[in-house]
Amino acid sequence: MSENSNATTEQISIIPGRCIGAGNCVEVADSYFDQNDDDATVVLLRDDVPAEDQDTVRRAINVCPVAALALTNSARA
Ligand code: SF4
């Protein structure tokens, strides 16, 4: 009922070629990130991040040792 309509959904993006399969992001936010069975590189399970999950996803991005992930604001006018 109390939906926060001011909240801005943000978007996760993967910077190609960087991921080394460390898996840190998966440990922090396993509903957003998984790892490829073949080479352990990151697989995005969903890319839209509602406000209530942004702290968690930001933490996951910050623990990536090679800065392979980014969160961008996708605010629409
Ligand atoms: S994106 Fe970063 S933290 Fe996630 S698996 Fe790849 S290297 Fe590890």
Backbone and ligand atoms as CSV (ligand in chain L), in Angstrom:
chain,resi,resn,atom,element,x,y,z
A,1,MET,N,N,0.809,-1.217,0.000
A,1,MET,CA,C,0.000,0.000,0.000
A,1,MET,C,C,0.845,1.271,0.000
A,2,SER,N,N,1.898,1.256,0.827
A,2,SER,CA,C,2.699,2.469,0.917
A,2,SER,C,C,3.862,2.418,-0.061
A,3,GLU,N,N,3.537,2.418,-1.312
A,3,GLU,CA,C,4.582,2.366,-2.335
A,3,GLU,C,C,5.280,3.721,-2.424
A,4,ASN,N,N,6.588,3.669,-2.479
A,4,ASN,CA,C,7.350,4.906,-2.554
A,4,ASN,C,C,7.500,5.334,-4.014
A,5,SER,N,N,6.614,6.191,-4.444
A,5,SER,CA,C,6.605,6.556,-5.859
A,5,SER,C,C,7.714,7.527,-6.220
A,6,ASN,N,N,8.404,8.075,-5.206
A,6,ASN,CA,C,9.524,8.970,-5.508
A,6,ASN,C,C,10.809,8.193,-5.749
A,7,ALA,N,N,10.785,6.912,-5.420
A,7,ALA,CA,C,11.994,6.123,-5.543
A,7,ALA,C,C,12.388,5.986,-7.006
A,8,THR,N,N,13.667,6.017,-7.234
A,8,THR,CA,C,14.168,5.910,-8.592
A,8,THR,C,C,14.793,4.546,-8.805
A,9,THR,N,N,14.336,3.866,-9.818
A,9,THR,CA,C,14.945,2.595,-10.168
A,9,THR,C,C,16.284,2.862,-10.842
A,10,GLU,N,N,17.293,2.091,-10.434
A,10,GLU,CA,C,18.594,2.229,-11.079
A,10,GLU,C,C,18.878,0.961,-11.874
A,11,GLN,N,N,19.878,1.046,-12.692
A,11,GLN,CA,C,20.170,0.008,-13.671
A,11,GLN,C,C,21.594,-0.515,-13.454
A,12,ILE,N,N,21.732,-1.826,-13.393
A,12,ILE,CA,C,23.071,-2.407,-13.277
A,12,ILE,C,C,23.634,-2.604,-14.678
A,13,SER,N,N,24.893,-2.281,-14.860
A,13,SER,CA,C,25.523,-2.682,-16.111
A,13,SER,C,C,26.845,-3.387,-15.826
A,14,ILE,N,N,27.197,-4.278,-16.738
A,14,ILE,CA,C,28.452,-5.025,-16.636
A,14,ILE,C,C,29.419,-4.437,-17.642
A,15,ILE,N,N,30.602,-4.133,-17.185
A,15,ILE,CA,C,31.612,-3.597,-18.101
A,15,ILE,C,C,32.311,-4.796,-18.747
A,16,PRO,N,N,32.142,-4.951,-20.055
A,16,PRO,CA,C,32.606,-6.165,-20.731
A,16,PRO,C,C,34.104,-6.403,-20.568
A,17,GLY,N,N,34.439,-7.667,-20.400
A,17,GLY,CA,C,35.840,-8.063,-20.398
A,17,GLY,C,C,36.564,-7.910,-19.086
A,18,ARG,N,N,35.902,-7.372,-18.075
A,18,ARG,CA,C,36.612,-7.130,-16.814
A,18,ARG,C,C,36.486,-8.252,-15.807
A,19,CYS,N,N,35.321,-8.879,-15.758
A,19,CYS,CA,C,35.033,-9.838,-14.686
A,19,CYS,C,C,36.053,-10.976,-14.691
A,20,ILE,N,N,36.572,-11.279,-13.490
A,20,ILE,CA,C,37.526,-12.388,-13.355
A,20,ILE,C,C,36.903,-13.550,-12.593
A,21,GLY,N,N,35.592,-13.472,-12.354
A,21,GLY,CA,C,34.884,-14.584,-11.716
A,21,GLY,C,C,35.161,-14.737,-10.241
A,22,ALA,N,N,35.475,-13.663,-9.575
A,22,ALA,CA,C,35.782,-13.739,-8.143
A,22,ALA,C,C,34.559,-14.110,-7.310
A,23,GLY,N,N,33.384,-13.767,-7.778
A,23,GLY,CA,C,32.163,-14.188,-7.094
A,23,GLY,C,C,31.736,-13.326,-5.919
A,24,ASN,N,N,32.460,-12.281,-5.631
A,24,ASN,CA,C,32.105,-11.429,-4.485
A,24,ASN,C,C,30.715,-10.833,-4.625
A,25,CYS,N,N,30.375,-10.422,-5.819
A,25,CYS,CA,C,29.063,-9.793,-6.034
A,25,CYS,C,C,27.941,-10.780,-5.749
A,26,VAL,N,N,28.133,-12.036,-6.101
A,26,VAL,CA,C,27.117,-13.061,-5.883
A,26,VAL,C,C,26.906,-13.282,-4.385
A,27,GLU,N,N,27.997,-13.250,-3.630
A,27,GLU,CA,C,27.878,-13.440,-2.189
A,27,GLU,C,C,27.063,-12.335,-1.539
A,28,VAL,N,N,27.172,-11.137,-2.047
A,28,VAL,CA,C,26.470,-10.003,-1.440
A,28,VAL,C,C,25.030,-9.891,-1.944
A,29,ALA,N,N,24.788,-10.149,-3.215
A,29,ALA,CA,C,23.455,-9.934,-3.784
A,29,ALA,C,C,23.113,-11.051,-4.775
A,30,ASP,N,N,22.769,-12.220,-4.235
A,30,ASP,CA,C,22.557,-13.369,-5.122
A,30,ASP,C,C,21.213,-13.352,-5.841
A,31,SER,N,N,20.378,-12.378,-5.576
A,31,SER,CA,C,19.167,-12.279,-6.394
A,31,SER,C,C,19.411,-11.418,-7.636
A,32,TYR,N,N,20.574,-10.785,-7.698
A,32,TYR,CA,C,20.913,-9.973,-8.871
A,32,TYR,C,C,22.041,-10.576,-9.694
A,33,PHE,N,N,22.960,-11.265,-9.014
A,33,PHE,CA,C,24.145,-11.760,-9.706
A,33,PHE,C,C,24.283,-13.276,-9.555
A,34,ASP,N,N,24.725,-13.900,-10.625
A,34,ASP,CA,C,25.082,-15.307,-10.584
A,34,ASP,C,C,26.365,-15.456,-11.391
A,35,GLN,N,N,26.897,-16.683,-11.426
A,35,GLN,CA,C,28.124,-16.885,-12.187
A,35,GLN,C,C,27.917,-17.950,-13.251
A,36,ASN,N,N,28.473,-17.687,-14.404
A,36,ASN,CA,C,28.444,-18.585,-15.533
A,36,ASN,C,C,29.087,-19.928,-15.174
A,37,ASP,N,N,28.432,-21.032,-15.544
A,37,ASP,CA,C,28.972,-22.358,-15.224
A,37,ASP,C,C,30.310,-22.637,-15.905
A,38,ASP,N,N,30.530,-22.043,-17.049
A,38,ASP,CA,C,31.738,-22.337,-17.815
A,38,ASP,C,C,32.973,-21.620,-17.291
A,39,ASP,N,N,32.895,-20.307,-17.162
A,39,ASP,CA,C,34.099,-19.556,-16.806
A,39,ASP,C,C,33.935,-18.729,-15.533
A,40,ALA,N,N,32.798,-18.898,-14.852
A,40,ALA,CA,C,32.537,-18.228,-13.564
A,40,ALA,C,C,32.353,-16.724,-13.671
A,41,THR,N,N,32.285,-16.218,-14.890
A,41,THR,CA,C,32.051,-14.776,-15.006
A,41,THR,C,C,30.612,-14.445,-14.642
A,42,VAL,N,N,30.423,-13.210,-14.316
A,42,VAL,CA,C,29.146,-12.770,-13.760
A,42,VAL,C,C,28.000,-12.859,-14.781
A,43,VAL,N,N,26.852,-13.266,-14.264
A,43,VAL,CA,C,25.619,-13.286,-15.044
A,43,VAL,C,C,24.624,-12.417,-14.297
A,44,LEU,N,N,24.016,-11.516,-15.012
A,44,LEU,CA,C,23.040,-10.621,-14.402
A,44,LEU,C,C,21.671,-11.293,-14.393
A,45,LEU,N,N,21.079,-11.435,-13.225
A,45,LEU,CA,C,19.766,-12.070,-13.138
A,45,LEU,C,C,18.655,-11.066,-13.391
A,46,ARG,N,N,18.904,-9.843,-13.034
A,46,ARG,CA,C,17.982,-8.740,-13.354
A,46,ARG,C,C,18.787,-7.457,-13.303
A,47,ASP,N,N,18.399,-6.455,-14.068
A,47,ASP,CA,C,19.219,-5.244,-14.090
A,47,ASP,C,C,18.518,-4.016,-13.521
A,48,ASP,N,N,17.231,-4.144,-13.249
A,48,ASP,CA,C,16.539,-3.005,-12.651
A,48,ASP,C,C,16.565,-3.147,-11.133
A,49,VAL,N,N,16.996,-2.075,-10.457
A,49,VAL,CA,C,17.174,-2.145,-9.012
A,49,VAL,C,C,16.274,-1.125,-8.328
A,50,PRO,N,N,15.226,-1.583,-7.668
A,50,PRO,CA,C,14.361,-0.651,-6.959
A,50,PRO,C,C,15.075,-0.058,-5.746
A,51,ALA,N,N,14.570,1.037,-5.252
A,51,ALA,CA,C,15.236,1.787,-4.176
A,51,ALA,C,C,15.597,0.918,-2.982
A,52,GLU,N,N,14.729,-0.003,-2.615
A,52,GLU,CA,C,14.982,-0.778,-1.397
A,52,GLU,C,C,16.166,-1.731,-1.534
A,53,ASP,N,N,16.591,-2.021,-2.755
A,53,ASP,CA,C,17.721,-2.932,-2.954
A,53,ASP,C,C,19.015,-2.208,-3.325
A,54,GLN,N,N,18.962,-0.909,-3.467
A,54,GLN,CA,C,20.130,-0.206,-4.012
A,54,GLN,C,C,21.342,-0.234,-3.090
A,55,ASP,N,N,21.126,-0.216,-1.785
A,55,ASP,CA,C,22.273,-0.294,-0.865
A,55,ASP,C,C,22.989,-1.632,-1.009
A,56,THR,N,N,22.185,-2.696,-1.084
A,56,THR,CA,C,22.765,-4.034,-1.218
A,56,THR,C,C,23.527,-4.160,-2.527
A,57,VAL,N,N,22.908,-3.717,-3.604
A,57,VAL,CA,C,23.553,-3.839,-4.915
A,57,VAL,C,C,24.805,-2.959,-4.976
A,58,ARG,N,N,24.748,-1.796,-4.358
A,58,ARG,CA,C,25.925,-0.925,-4.328
A,58,ARG,C,C,27.072,-1.609,-3.580
A,59,ARG,N,N,26.719,-2.292,-2.498
A,59,ARG,CA,C,27.742,-3.021,-1.742
A,59,ARG,C,C,28.364,-4.109,-2.617
A,60,ALA,N,N,27.525,-4.811,-3.358
A,60,ALA,CA,C,28.021,-5.867,-4.248
A,60,ALA,C,C,28.964,-5.284,-5.298
A,61,ILE,N,N,28.609,-4.140,-5.824
A,61,ILE,CA,C,29.444,-3.482,-6.836
A,61,ILE,C,C,30.774,-3.060,-6.216
A,62,ASN,N,N,30.722,-2.584,-4.984
A,62,ASN,CA,C,31.936,-2.098,-4.329
A,62,ASN,C,C,32.912,-3.205,-3.961
A,63,VAL,N,N,32.410,-4.438,-3.801
A,63,VAL,CA,C,33.322,-5.532,-3.451
A,63,VAL,C,C,33.922,-6.220,-4.679
A,64,CYS,N,N,33.523,-5.800,-5.848
A,64,CYS,CA,C,34.127,-6.368,-7.056
A,64,CYS,C,C,35.576,-5.886,-7.171
A,65,PRO,N,N,36.535,-6.805,-7.225
A,65,PRO,CA,C,37.940,-6.411,-7.222
A,65,PRO,C,C,38.413,-5.751,-8.508
A,66,VAL,N,N,37.630,-5.877,-9.571
A,66,VAL,CA,C,38.083,-5.330,-10.853
A,66,VAL,C,C,37.124,-4.272,-11.412
A,67,ALA,N,N,36.210,-3.799,-10.569
A,67,ALA,CA,C,35.266,-2.750,-10.970
A,67,ALA,C,C,34.547,-3.090,-12.275
A,68,ALA,N,N,34.010,-4.318,-12.309
A,68,ALA,CA,C,33.337,-4.772,-13.528
A,68,ALA,C,C,31.857,-4.383,-13.572
A,69,LEU,N,N,31.364,-3.807,-12.486
A,69,LEU,CA,C,29.932,-3.526,-12.391
A,69,LEU,C,C,29.701,-2.039,-12.161
A,70,ALA,N,N,28.562,-1.574,-12.642
A,70,ALA,CA,C,28.217,-0.170,-12.428
A,70,ALA,C,C,26.718,-0.057,-12.201
A,71,LEU,N,N,26.334,0.975,-11.474
A,71,LEU,CA,C,24.921,1.247,-11.237
A,71,LEU,C,C,24.636,2.638,-11.782
A,72,THR,N,N,23.679,2.720,-12.660
A,72,THR,CA,C,23.384,4.021,-13.250
A,72,THR,C,C,21.942,4.403,-12.986
A,73,ASN,N,N,21.759,5.665,-12.847
A,73,ASN,CA,C,20.436,6.209,-12.594
A,73,ASN,C,C,19.651,6.243,-13.894
A,74,SER,N,N,18.477,5.654,-13.846
A,74,SER,CA,C,17.686,5.603,-15.072
A,74,SER,C,C,16.406,6.427,-14.920
A,75,ALA,N,N,16.533,7.521,-14.226
A,75,ALA,CA,C,15.360,8.373,-13.983
A,75,ALA,C,C,14.754,8.844,-15.295
A,76,ARG,N,N,13.463,8.785,-15.336
A,76,ARG,CA,C,12.767,9.270,-16.531
A,76,ARG,C,C,11.955,10.496,-16.174
A,77,ALA,N,N,11.946,11.431,-17.050
A,77,ALA,CA,C,11.229,12.674,-16.782
A,77,ALA,C,C,9.724,12.469,-16.924
L,1,SF4,S1,S,31.673,-8.934,-11.424
L,1,SF4,FE1,FE,33.377,-8.666,-10.030
L,1,SF4,S2,S,32.703,-9.513,-8.063
L,1,SF4,FE2,FE,31.293,-10.257,-9.646
L,1,SF4,S3,S,32.120,-12.228,-10.265
L,1,SF4,FE3,FE,32.982,-10.698,-11.650
L,1,SF4,S4,S,34.924,-10.112,-10.730
L,1,SF4,FE4,FE,33.728,-11.129,-9.166
